[in-house]
């Protein structure tokens, strides 16, 4: 009985440690995914985005992997550094999780300056031993609307 109570008493710390590992793993992937977008790294995005990606853009239209990657890697596009606010990293089990945040995205699109405020949610799934983005939803927000 004593051994069983000791074992049961050890479960919560083990679960807590696993959850912290999941959050750290998801955060690292989310950071790398965001960096690949800003850097316009087509090869990295090709690996990090699932072939069956569902991408809902700021207008509500549904697209797939090719459109998402093309949207970040246009030849006349470049992006300013981004600061994420109100970020949430949430494990959704062993093989899924999400990252959500608000950001002001700015730079040049087709050579013209732009600045937009967005909230995004990325859902990641583990495929084998690596994470991939499987679902992305972007909502445009007015700049200055707090």
Buried (B, 14 or more C-beta within 10 A) or exposed (E): EEEEEEEEEEEEEEEEEEEEEBBEBBBEBBEBBBEBBBBBBEEBBBEBBBEEBBBBBBEEEEBBBEEBBEBBBEEEBEBEEBEBEEEEBBBEEEEBBBBBBBBBBBBBBEEEEEEBBBBBBBBBBBEEEEBBBBBBBBBBBEEEEE
